[in-house]
Amino acid sequence: MLPINCGSHSDYQDFVVRNLRKYYPDPNALARSTWDIIERFWNLDLSFTDELLKCKYSKYGPAPRTPSCMHRSYLLSIDFKVTSLTEWAAQLKINPLYAILSGFNVGDTPGVGTFYDFINRLWDSDEDHLSPHIHPLKEKVIKPKKKGSKADPIEKVTVAGLLPQLEKTIFQLDSQPYASLFKIYKKEFLDVSVSKGLINPGSLALAGDGTPVVTSHRERKKRICNCADNGITDCKCDRYFSQPDCDIGWDSSRDCFYHGYDLYMLVDSGSESDLPIFPHFSCASMHDSHGFLHAFFRFKSFLPDYKVSKLLLDSAHDAMPYYEYCRKAGITPFIDLNGKGGVKLPYKNDFTIGEDGVPVCMKGLRMNHDGSEPSKHRLKFRCPLTSRKNGCSCDNPCSKSKYGRTVHVAMKDNPRLFNIPSRDSAEWKNAYNARTSAERSNKREKLDFRLEDGRHRSTKMWYCRLYHILMLQHLDAWDLPFESTLAKLILSAA
């Protein structure tokens, strides 16, 4: 039968007060840190969960657990650092406090199977993964030569090709398997943070950063062809992957390969608590420049009322299409230079730039204009003493190439090099320093809430764990009343 709603959030609060008076009549018996969690969950209204998931229960059969109680209990397991649902189901039977805060009667708590049934209702797909188990072998990431640097992208499509493609794509939230998770997260947490003034959706300073999420120690795949029986050991046939949405990537912070996801997080850098806005899981081999685009354009489709005024990204996103898009969309980019993809502001020591902007070589000769590259916003100049047939006629050539020495000069409208505000200004530096909010948010998810300790094998479980961690990040940012209303209610009865 359909879940029986206890009535309202006030009924849940009455239930908690009544049972805490019975089992914990002395509020001082519990630690202050525990009381902080009790107060936050006592004030947390999860009524929307009951409304949204009501249609996912059958009209027949025994009465199920209240969805809001199951949701609250799963949040509590993460907040109390219990990473296994099996262990949490056992703790609910042992610890009366966990059962009371969840909304369950002491001695009548759900088993581990009930939790998995509830998570299945949060996932709007019959498949546990986003891609099929059988797919071709992927190109492997190459270890970078320089320690601490990120691996080069292996994607066949460039940022210039991917950005307009995703910009024209209209992502429908209801077609996403995590649609119910996102709706609950937005209604009960993100919107509440906005109403409390913690997030300004009308002028958002959006910071982005990717972080590795390790799901297993190795990639699990097996052959489905007969090539090995025929003596072919290095075939390129499709394989069966147990975690098809994961692959092998390079962790630049630890200088090692890992198997799992690349989690790209969009964060409000203007909030004091580094509040997350939107997450997106990609395969581990995906470069941050591509991961951002997949996350950003989904964010724009799912949260159309949010207006981005500033974009704060690290040097992995230093590509001309980003700047051109920001100029068109009215966004101020704060992106660090990576030394690639165009000429830096300082030019080479053996060349100078004349008053008219034309390079002058070490012999004092003005170089010849040899075309332009509009896509990179730069002009090309070539040695005046070089011909394609005879090479360079200079007595002291500065290049061994027959083509001669070339110099690229940035156009005056180059949005990458000529930022407003400029990169050497205090305004730019102060704004860009806020980009670390994305790194701090990732740290909270991975270390404080132990994201990687989930030990899950499906994208469904990873998304459920991730979204509930984001919910707790918002919950922790909400101010508690100076005096505990709940403690007063318990003492008043005593």
C-alpha positions as CSV (number, residue, x, y, z in Angstrom):
1,M,0.0,0.0,0.0
2,L,1.0,3.6,-0.3
3,P,3.2,5.1,2.5
4,I,1.3,6.5,5.5
5,N,2.5,10.0,6.1
6,C,2.8,10.9,9.7
7,G,1.1,14.2,8.9
8,S,3.7,16.9,8.9
9,H,7.1,17.9,10.0
10,S,5.6,19.1,13.3
11,D,4.5,15.5,14.0
12,Y,8.0,14.3,13.5
13,Q,9.3,16.9,15.9
14,D,6.7,15.8,18.5
15,F,7.8,12.2,18.0
16,V,11.4,13.1,18.7
17,V,10.6,15.2,21.8
18,R,8.4,12.4,23.2
19,N,11.0,9.7,22.7
20,L,14.0,11.8,23.8
21,R,12.1,12.5,27.1
22,K,11.7,8.8,27.5
23,Y,15.2,7.5,26.6
24,Y,17.4,10.6,27.3
25,P,15.6,12.7,30.0
26,D,18.9,14.5,30.8
27,P,20.2,16.5,27.8
28,N,23.6,16.9,29.4
29,A,24.1,13.1,29.0
30,L,24.8,13.7,25.3
31,A,27.9,15.4,23.9
32,R,27.6,18.9,22.6
33,S,28.7,17.7,19.1
34,T,25.9,15.2,19.2
35,W,23.4,17.8,20.2
36,D,24.4,19.9,17.2
37,I,23.4,17.0,14.9
38,I,20.2,16.4,16.9
39,E,19.2,20.1,16.6
40,R,19.9,20.3,12.9
41,F,17.9,17.2,12.0
42,W,15.1,18.2,14.4
43,N,14.7,21.4,12.4
44,L,15.1,19.7,9.0
45,D,11.8,19.5,7.1
46,L,11.8,16.6,4.6
47,S,8.1,16.6,3.8
48,F,8.8,17.1,0.1
49,T,10.4,13.6,0.0
50,D,7.1,12.1,1.0
51,E,5.3,14.0,-1.7
52,L,7.8,13.3,-4.5
53,L,8.2,9.6,-3.9
54,K,4.6,8.7,-3.1
55,C,3.9,7.7,-6.7
56,K,6.8,5.2,-6.6
57,Y,5.0,3.0,-4.1
58,S,2.4,0.4,-4.9
59,K,-1.2,0.7,-3.8
60,Y,-1.2,-2.9,-2.6
61,G,0.8,-4.9,-0.1
62,P,2.0,-4.1,3.4
63,A,2.6,-0.5,4.6
64,P,6.1,0.7,3.7
65,R,8.4,2.9,5.8
66,T,7.8,6.6,5.5
67,P,10.1,7.9,2.7
68,S,11.1,11.0,4.8
69,C,12.2,8.8,7.6
70,M,14.3,6.6,5.3
71,H,15.8,9.7,3.8
72,R,16.6,11.2,7.1
73,S,18.1,8.0,8.4
74,Y,20.4,7.7,5.3
75,L,21.6,11.3,6.0
76,L,22.3,10.4,9.6
77,S,24.4,7.4,8.6
78,I,26.7,9.7,6.6
79,D,26.8,12.4,9.3
80,F,27.7,9.8,11.9
81,K,30.4,8.5,9.6
82,V,28.8,5.0,9.2
83,T,29.8,4.1,5.6
84,S,28.0,0.7,5.4
85,L,24.3,0.3,5.1
86,T,24.5,-3.1,6.7
87,E,26.3,-1.6,9.7
88,W,23.9,1.3,9.9
89,A,20.9,-1.1,9.9
90,A,22.5,-2.9,12.8
91,Q,23.3,0.4,14.6
92,L,19.6,1.4,14.4
93,K,18.7,-1.7,16.4
94,I,21.4,-1.1,19.0
95,N,21.4,2.7,19.5
96,P,18.0,4.2,20.4
97,L,19.2,7.7,19.5
98,Y,19.8,6.8,15.8
99,A,16.3,5.2,15.6
100,I,14.6,8.2,17.3
101,L,16.3,10.8,15.1
102,S,15.4,8.8,12.0
103,G,11.7,8.8,13.0
104,F,11.5,5.0,13.8
105,N,10.2,3.5,17.0
106,V,12.9,1.9,19.1
107,G,12.9,-1.8,18.4
108,D,11.1,-1.4,15.1
109,T,13.7,-0.2,12.6
110,P,14.2,-1.1,8.9
111,G,16.6,-3.7,7.7
112,V,19.4,-3.3,5.1
113,G,17.1,-4.5,2.3
114,T,14.6,-1.7,3.0
115,F,17.4,0.9,2.6
116,Y,18.4,-0.5,-0.8
117,D,14.7,-0.5,-1.9
118,F,14.5,3.2,-0.9
119,I,17.6,4.0,-2.9
120,N,16.1,2.2,-5.9
121,R,13.2,4.6,-5.7
122,L,15.5,7.6,-5.6
123,W,17.1,6.4,-8.9
124,D,14.9,7.0,-12.0
125,S,16.3,4.2,-14.2
126,D,16.1,0.5,-14.4
127,E,19.9,0.4,-15.0
128,D,22.4,1.0,-12.2
129,H,24.9,2.6,-14.6
130,L,24.7,5.4,-17.2
131,S,26.4,3.3,-20.0
132,P,26.2,-0.3,-21.0
133,H,28.6,-2.9,-19.5
134,I,29.9,-4.0,-22.9
135,H,31.9,-1.3,-24.8
136,P,35.2,-1.0,-26.6
137,L,38.5,-0.6,-24.8
138,K,39.4,3.1,-24.1
139,E,42.6,4.8,-24.8
140,K,44.8,4.9,-21.8
141,V,46.0,8.1,-20.1
142,I,49.7,8.8,-20.5
143,K,51.7,9.6,-17.4
144,P,52.8,13.2,-17.6
145,K,56.6,13.9,-17.7
146,K,56.5,16.6,-15.1
147,K,55.7,15.7,-11.5
148,G,52.5,17.3,-10.2
149,S,51.1,18.2,-13.6
150,K,47.9,16.9,-15.0
151,A,47.8,14.3,-17.8
152,D,47.0,15.4,-21.4
153,P,43.5,14.9,-22.5
154,I,42.7,11.8,-24.5
155,E,39.4,13.0,-25.9
156,K,39.1,13.0,-29.7
157,V,36.9,16.2,-29.7
158,T,38.5,19.5,-28.8
159,V,37.0,22.2,-26.5
160,A,36.2,24.2,-29.6
161,G,34.1,21.4,-30.9
162,L,32.5,20.3,-27.7
163,L,31.4,23.7,-26.3
164,P,29.0,24.7,-29.2
165,Q,27.7,21.1,-29.3
166,L,26.7,21.2,-25.5
167,E,25.6,24.8,-25.7
168,K,22.9,23.8,-28.3
169,T,21.9,20.7,-26.3
170,I,18.8,21.1,-24.1
171,F,19.2,18.7,-21.1
172,Q,15.8,17.5,-19.7
173,L,16.0,16.9,-16.0
174,D,13.3,14.2,-16.1
175,S,15.3,12.2,-18.5
176,Q,18.2,12.0,-16.1
177,P,18.4,8.9,-13.8
178,Y,19.3,11.2,-10.8
179,A,16.3,13.5,-11.4
180,S,14.5,12.6,-8.1
181,L,17.8,13.1,-6.2
182,F,18.3,16.5,-7.7
183,K,14.7,17.6,-7.1
184,I,15.0,16.7,-3.4
185,Y,18.4,18.4,-3.1
186,K,17.1,21.6,-4.8
187,K,13.8,21.8,-2.9
188,E,14.9,20.9,0.6
189,F,18.4,22.2,0.7
190,L,19.6,24.4,-2.2
191,D,16.4,26.6,-2.2
192,V,16.6,26.9,1.6
193,S,20.2,28.1,1.4
194,V,19.0,30.7,-1.1
195,S,16.1,31.8,1.2
196,K,18.6,32.2,4.1
197,G,20.7,34.5,2.0
198,L,23.7,32.1,1.8
199,I,23.5,32.0,-2.1
200,N,22.7,34.8,-4.5
201,P,21.3,33.1,-7.6
202,G,20.9,36.5,-9.4
203,S,24.7,37.1,-9.5
204,L,26.7,33.9,-9.0
205,A,30.5,33.8,-8.8
206,L,30.9,30.2,-9.9
207,A,34.1,28.3,-9.2
208,G,34.8,24.9,-10.7
209,D,37.3,22.1,-10.1
210,G,37.6,18.4,-10.7
211,T,38.7,15.8,-8.2
212,P,39.5,12.1,-8.5
213,V,37.1,9.6,-6.8
214,V,38.6,6.2,-6.4
215,T,36.1,3.3,-6.6
216,S,38.3,0.3,-6.7
217,H,42.0,-0.6,-6.8
218,R,41.9,-2.0,-10.3
219,E,39.8,-2.1,-13.4
220,R,37.5,-5.1,-13.6
221,K,36.9,-6.4,-17.2
222,K,36.6,-9.7,-19.0
223,R,36.7,-10.9,-22.6
224,I,33.5,-11.8,-24.3
225,C,35.2,-12.9,-27.6
226,N,37.1,-16.1,-28.6
227,C,40.3,-14.4,-29.7
228,A,42.3,-15.9,-26.9
229,D,41.3,-19.4,-27.9
230,N,42.6,-18.6,-31.4
231,G,46.0,-17.4,-30.1
232,I,45.2,-13.7,-30.3
233,T,46.1,-12.2,-26.9
234,D,46.1,-8.5,-27.8
235,C,42.7,-8.1,-29.6
236,K,40.8,-4.9,-29.6
237,C,37.4,-6.5,-29.2
238,D,34.7,-5.2,-26.8
239,R,35.0,-6.1,-23.2
240,Y,32.5,-6.6,-20.3
241,F,33.2,-3.9,-17.6
242,S,31.8,-4.3,-14.2
243,Q,31.9,-0.5,-13.7
244,P,31.3,0.8,-17.2
245,D,31.1,4.5,-16.2
246,C,34.6,4.3,-14.7
247,D,38.0,4.0,-16.2
248,I,41.7,4.7,-15.4
249,G,42.8,8.3,-14.9
250,W,45.8,10.2,-13.5
251,D,45.8,11.7,-10.0
252,S,48.1,14.7,-10.3
253,S,48.1,15.4,-6.5
254,R,49.3,11.9,-5.6
255,D,51.2,11.2,-8.8
256,C,49.6,7.9,-9.5
257,F,47.0,6.1,-11.7
258,Y,43.6,5.4,-10.2
259,H,40.4,3.7,-11.2
260,G,37.1,5.5,-10.7
261,Y,35.4,8.8,-11.6
262,D,36.4,12.4,-12.1
263,L,33.9,14.4,-10.0
264,Y,33.5,17.9,-11.3
265,M,31.9,20.3,-8.7
266,L,30.5,23.7,-9.3
267,V,30.6,25.8,-6.2
268,D,29.4,29.3,-5.1
269,S,32.6,31.0,-4.3
270,G,30.7,34.0,-2.9
271,S,29.2,32.0,-0.1
272,E,31.1,31.9,3.2
273,S,30.6,28.1,3.6
274,D,31.8,27.1,0.1
275,L,28.4,25.7,-0.7
276,P,28.1,23.3,-3.7
277,I,25.7,24.1,-6.5
278,F,25.9,21.2,-9.0
279,P,28.0,18.0,-9.3
280,H,28.7,15.8,-12.3
281,F,30.5,12.4,-12.5
282,S,32.6,11.7,-15.5
283,C,35.1,8.8,-16.2
284,A,38.5,9.2,-14.6
285,S,40.3,9.9,-17.9
286,M,38.2,12.9,-18.7
287,H,40.1,16.2,-18.7
288,D,38.8,19.0,-16.5
289,S,38.3,21.3,-19.6
290,H,35.7,18.8,-20.8
291,G,34.4,17.9,-17.4
292,F,33.5,21.5,-16.7
293,L,31.5,21.8,-20.0
294,H,29.4,18.7,-19.2
295,A,28.7,20.0,-15.7
296,F,28.2,23.7,-16.6
297,F,25.6,23.2,-19.4
298,R,23.6,20.7,-17.3
299,F,23.7,23.2,-14.5
300,K,22.3,25.9,-16.8
301,S,19.5,23.6,-18.0
302,F,18.5,22.4,-14.6
303,L,18.8,25.7,-12.8
304,P,17.7,28.3,-15.4
305,D,17.1,31.0,-12.8
306,Y,20.7,31.1,-11.7
307,K,22.7,33.8,-13.4
308,V,26.5,33.5,-13.5
309,S,28.4,36.8,-13.3
310,K,31.9,35.4,-12.7
311,L,33.6,32.2,-13.7
312,L,36.6,31.1,-11.6
313,L,38.7,28.3,-13.1
314,D,42.3,27.1,-13.0
315,S,44.8,26.8,-15.8
316,A,43.4,23.5,-17.1
317,H,40.5,25.5,-18.6
318,D,42.7,28.1,-20.4
319,A,41.3,27.7,-23.9
320,M,40.1,30.4,-26.2
321,P,36.5,29.0,-26.6
322,Y,36.0,29.6,-22.9
323,Y,36.8,33.3,-23.2
324,E,34.7,33.7,-26.4
325,Y,31.7,32.1,-24.7
326,C,32.1,34.3,-21.6
327,R,32.2,37.4,-23.8
328,K,29.0,36.4,-25.5
329,A,27.2,35.4,-22.3
330,G,28.2,38.5,-20.4
331,I,30.3,36.5,-17.9
332,T,33.6,37.9,-16.5
333,P,36.2,35.1,-16.7
334,F,38.9,34.6,-14.1
335,I,41.0,31.9,-15.6
336,D,44.7,31.3,-15.0
337,L,47.1,31.0,-17.9
338,N,48.8,27.7,-18.6
339,G,51.5,28.8,-21.0
340,K,50.0,26.9,-23.9
341,G,47.5,27.8,-26.5
342,G,48.9,31.2,-27.6
343,V,51.7,33.7,-26.9
344,K,52.2,35.0,-23.3
345,L,52.4,38.7,-22.7
346,P,56.3,38.8,-22.6
347,Y,57.8,38.2,-26.0
348,K,61.0,36.4,-26.9
349,N,64.3,38.1,-26.0
350,D,65.6,38.3,-29.6
351,F,62.5,40.1,-30.8
352,T,61.0,43.5,-30.1
353,I,57.6,44.9,-31.0
354,G,57.5,48.2,-32.9
355,E,55.2,51.1,-32.2
356,D,52.8,49.9,-34.9
357,G,52.7,46.4,-33.3
358,V,54.9,44.7,-36.0
359,P,57.7,42.4,-34.6
360,V,61.3,43.5,-35.4
361,C,64.0,40.8,-35.5
362,M,67.5,41.0,-34.0
363,K,68.9,42.4,-37.3
364,G,66.5,45.4,-37.0
365,L,64.2,44.2,-39.8
366,R,60.5,44.5,-39.7
367,M,58.9,41.1,-40.2
368,N,56.3,40.4,-42.9
369,H,52.7,39.8,-42.1
370,D,51.9,36.2,-43.1
371,G,48.2,35.7,-42.2
372,S,46.1,35.5,-39.1
373,E,44.4,32.9,-36.9
374,P,41.0,34.3,-35.8
375,S,40.2,31.2,-33.7
376,K,43.2,32.0,-31.5
377,H,43.0,35.8,-31.8
378,R,46.6,36.2,-33.1
379,L,48.5,37.5,-36.1
380,K,51.4,35.6,-37.8
381,F,54.6,37.3,-38.9
382,R,57.5,35.8,-40.8
383,C,61.2,36.6,-41.4
384,P,61.5,39.1,-44.4
385,L,64.7,37.4,-45.7
386,T,63.1,34.0,-46.2
387,S,61.7,32.5,-49.4
388,R,60.0,29.1,-49.7
389,K,62.4,28.2,-52.5
390,N,65.8,29.4,-51.3
391,G,65.3,29.6,-47.5
392,C,66.8,32.4,-45.4
393,S,69.3,34.7,-47.0
394,C,70.4,36.3,-43.7
395,D,74.1,36.0,-42.8
396,N,73.2,35.0,-39.3
397,P,69.8,33.2,-39.5
398,C,67.8,32.7,-36.3
399,S,66.1,29.6,-37.6
400,K,67.4,26.5,-39.4
401,S,64.0,26.0,-41.1
402,K,63.6,26.9,-44.7
403,Y,60.3,28.4,-43.8
404,G,62.1,30.9,-41.6
405,R,61.4,32.3,-38.2
406,T,57.8,33.1,-37.3
407,V,56.3,35.1,-34.5
408,H,52.7,35.3,-33.3
409,V,51.3,38.5,-31.9
410,A,48.0,38.7,-30.0
411,M,45.3,40.7,-31.5
412,K,44.0,43.7,-29.6
413,D,40.6,42.0,-29.1
414,N,42.2,38.8,-27.7
415,P,39.9,38.0,-24.7
416,R,42.4,35.5,-23.3
417,L,45.4,37.9,-22.9
418,F,43.7,41.2,-22.5
419,N,41.3,40.5,-19.6
420,I,39.0,43.1,-18.0
421,P,40.1,43.4,-15.2
422,S,43.7,42.7,-16.2
423,R,45.5,39.8,-14.6
424,D,48.1,42.0,-12.9
425,S,45.4,44.0,-11.1
426,A,44.4,43.6,-7.4
427,E,40.8,43.2,-8.4
428,W,41.6,40.2,-10.6
429,K,43.8,38.5,-7.9
430,N,41.3,39.0,-5.1
431,A,38.5,37.5,-7.3
432,Y,40.6,34.6,-8.5
433,N,41.7,33.7,-4.9
434,A,38.1,32.7,-4.2
435,R,38.5,29.9,-6.7
436,T,39.9,27.7,-3.9
437,S,36.4,27.4,-2.6
438,A,35.9,24.6,-5.1
439,E,38.9,22.8,-3.7
440,R,37.7,23.3,-0.1
441,S,34.3,21.9,-1.1
442,N,35.9,18.8,-2.6
443,K,37.9,18.4,0.5
444,R,34.8,18.4,2.7
445,E,33.1,15.7,0.5
446,K,36.1,13.4,0.3
447,L,37.7,13.8,3.8
448,D,35.0,15.2,6.2
449,F,32.1,13.1,4.8
450,R,34.3,10.2,3.5
451,L,32.8,10.0,0.0
452,E,35.3,7.4,-1.2
453,D,34.6,5.1,1.7
454,G,31.3,4.1,0.2
455,R,32.9,1.1,-1.6
456,H,30.0,1.0,-4.1
457,R,30.0,-0.8,-7.4
458,S,27.3,1.2,-9.3
459,T,26.9,4.8,-10.4
460,K,23.4,4.7,-8.8
461,M,24.9,4.2,-5.3
462,W,27.7,6.8,-5.9
463,Y,25.3,9.5,-7.0
464,C,23.0,8.7,-4.0
465,R,25.9,9.0,-1.6
466,L,27.2,12.2,-3.3
467,Y,23.9,14.1,-3.3
468,H,23.3,13.2,0.3
469,I,26.7,14.6,1.2
470,L,25.9,17.8,-0.7
471,M,22.7,18.0,1.4
472,L,24.7,17.8,4.6
473,Q,27.0,20.5,3.4
474,H,24.1,22.9,3.1
475,L,22.6,21.7,6.4
476,D,25.8,22.4,8.3
477,A,25.9,25.9,6.9
478,W,22.5,26.9,8.3
479,D,22.7,28.7,11.6
480,L,21.2,27.1,14.7
481,P,19.3,29.2,17.3
482,F,21.4,30.5,20.2
483,E,19.4,28.6,22.7
484,S,18.3,25.0,22.1
485,T,14.5,24.8,21.8
486,L,14.6,21.0,21.8
487,A,16.5,20.9,25.1
488,K,14.1,23.3,26.7
489,L,11.1,21.1,25.6
490,I,12.8,18.0,27.1
491,L,13.6,19.8,30.4
492,S,10.2,21.3,30.7
493,A,8.6,17.9,30.8
494,A,11.1,16.7,33.4
